[in-house]
Amino acid sequence: MARYRGPKAKISRKFGEPIEGQSKALQKKNYPPGQHGRGRRKKQSEYAIQLAEKQKAKYIYGVLERQFAKMFNIASRKQGITGENLLQLLEARLDNTVYRMGISPTRRGARQLVSHKHILVNGELVNIPSYSLKPGDIVSVRERSKSLEAISSSLAGQPSNRYSWIEWDNTSLSGKFVSIPVREDIPENIKEQLIVELYSK
C-alpha cells in the first residue's frame, strides 16, 4: 500500500501546522526546514501558493498524488461545489472515519488498523483504507481486536460524538457514518478553492 514514509516533523514545519500530529520540533523550530529556513524568502507566486495548499491536503489525509488527482476528477464531475465535494470524498474514506471516531489517535494509525484487518463495515471485514463510506454504514472494531491496547488507549478519555456526521457507541465499539459532512463541519484548515484553481489551469 503506497503512503508517505518520510520525516513527519519536516512536513509540519514546512506548513507551520501539526499536520502529522503534535510535534516538539514544531514548537522548538517554528520556521521551515532546510538551510534557508530562517532566511528571508521571496514572495511566493500564485502557483506556489496553490500547489502548497494541495500538498497540505494530501499530507493531512495521507493520500498520494495519483489517488488525489483521481478523487479531484470524481469531485469535479459531481453536482455542487468541487472543492467541497473533494473534502467530502476525503472525509468519507474509511481510514479517516476510523480516525474521526477516535479508534486511532492519528490517520496513519487508522490506516494501519484497517489494512491489518481490525475494522468491519456493516459486519464485513474491509482492509482497504480508501474504501468510501456511504451514509448509514456501520463501522466497528472486529471482536477479537477489541482488546488491543492501541484501540483502548485511543478511546480512553475521548469525547463521544465529537462530529455531527458520526455517531459512536463506546460500549459496542461501533459507530455510524450518519451523513456526508458539510464544509462548515469539517475542521481541517484547508483552502480548497486554491486546489480547484490549481487543477483548473
Solvent accessible surface area in square Angstrom, and as a share of the most:
residue,aa,sasa,rsa
1,M,115,0.51
2,A,79,0.61
3,R,79,0.29
4,Y,56,0.21
5,R,171,0.63
6,G,25,0.24
7,P,78,0.49
8,K,95,0.40
9,A,37,0.29
10,K,108,0.46
11,I,12,0.06
12,S,1,0.01
13,R,33,0.12
14,K,103,0.44
15,F,36,0.15
16,G,51,0.49
17,E,42,0.19
18,P,61,0.38
19,I,21,0.11
20,E,38,0.17
21,G,28,0.27
22,Q,150,0.66
23,S,24,0.16
24,K,151,0.64
25,A,29,0.23
26,L,30,0.15
27,Q,134,0.59
28,K,156,0.66
29,K,89,0.38
30,N,129,0.66
31,Y,51,0.19
32,P,40,0.25
33,P,27,0.17
34,G,60,0.57
35,Q,167,0.74
36,H,125,0.56
37,G,5,0.05
38,R,191,0.70
39,G,42,0.41
40,R,247,0.90
41,R,152,0.55
42,K,184,0.78
43,K,191,0.81
44,Q,109,0.48
45,S,66,0.42
46,E,116,0.52
47,Y,117,0.45
48,A,31,0.24
49,I,75,0.38
50,Q,1,0.00
51,L,61,0.30
52,A,31,0.24
53,E,15,0.07
54,K,16,0.07
55,Q,39,0.17
56,K,13,0.06
57,A,0,0.00
58,K,22,0.09
59,Y,41,0.16
60,I,13,0.07
61,Y,2,0.01
62,G,20,0.19
63,V,3,0.02
64,L,67,0.33
65,E,73,0.33
66,R,217,0.79
67,Q,69,0.31
68,F,0,0.00
69,A,37,0.29
70,K,135,0.57
71,M,24,0.11
72,F,21,0.09
73,N,77,0.40
74,I,64,0.32
75,A,0,0.00
76,S,53,0.34
77,R,168,0.61
78,K,91,0.39
79,Q,179,0.80
80,G,66,0.64
81,I,118,0.60
82,T,31,0.18
83,G,1,0.01
84,E,39,0.18
85,N,9,0.05
86,L,0,0.00
87,L,0,0.00
88,Q,27,0.12
89,L,29,0.15
90,L,0,0.00
91,E,0,0.00
92,A,3,0.03
93,R,7,0.02
94,L,0,0.00
95,D,1,0.00
96,N,1,0.01
97,T,0,0.00
98,V,0,0.00
99,Y,48,0.18
100,R,7,0.03
101,M,11,0.05
102,G,1,0.01
103,I,0,0.00
104,S,4,0.03
105,P,92,0.58
106,T,52,0.30
107,R,26,0.10
108,R,71,0.26
109,G,22,0.21
110,A,0,0.00
111,R,13,0.05
112,Q,102,0.46
113,L,18,0.09
114,V,0,0.00
115,S,31,0.20
116,H,105,0.47
117,K,92,0.39
118,H,41,0.18
119,I,0,0.00
120,L,35,0.17
121,V,4,0.02
122,N,83,0.42
123,G,57,0.55
124,E,121,0.54
125,L,74,0.37
126,V,20,0.11
127,N,61,0.31
128,I,97,0.49
129,P,13,0.08
130,S,41,0.27
131,Y,70,0.27
132,S,58,0.38
133,L,4,0.02
134,K,131,0.56
135,P,76,0.48
136,G,35,0.34
137,D,17,0.09
138,I,70,0.36
139,V,0,0.00
140,S,17,0.11
141,V,3,0.02
142,R,61,0.22
143,E,129,0.58
144,R,185,0.68
145,S,3,0.02
146,K,60,0.25
147,S,102,0.66
148,L,62,0.31
149,E,140,0.63
150,A,63,0.49
151,I,0,0.00
152,S,57,0.36
153,S,70,0.45
154,S,11,0.07
155,L,13,0.06
156,A,74,0.57
157,G,85,0.82
158,Q,52,0.23
159,P,86,0.54
160,S,72,0.46
161,N,84,0.43
162,R,103,0.38
163,Y,35,0.13
164,S,88,0.57
165,W,4,0.01
166,I,6,0.03
167,E,91,0.41
168,W,22,0.08
169,D,69,0.36
170,N,85,0.44
171,T,129,0.75
172,S,46,0.29
173,L,23,0.12
174,S,23,0.15
175,G,6,0.06
176,K,77,0.33
177,F,0,0.00
178,V,53,0.30
179,S,47,0.30
180,I,68,0.34
181,P,3,0.02
182,V,74,0.43
183,R,45,0.16
184,E,150,0.67
185,D,60,0.31
186,I,7,0.03
187,P,79,0.50
188,E,31,0.14
189,N,87,0.45
190,I,6,0.03
191,K,118,0.50
192,E,32,0.14
193,Q,100,0.45
194,L,37,0.18
195,I,0,0.00
196,V,24,0.14
197,E,67,0.30
198,L,20,0.10
199,Y,65,0.25
200,S,84,0.54
201,K,144,0.61
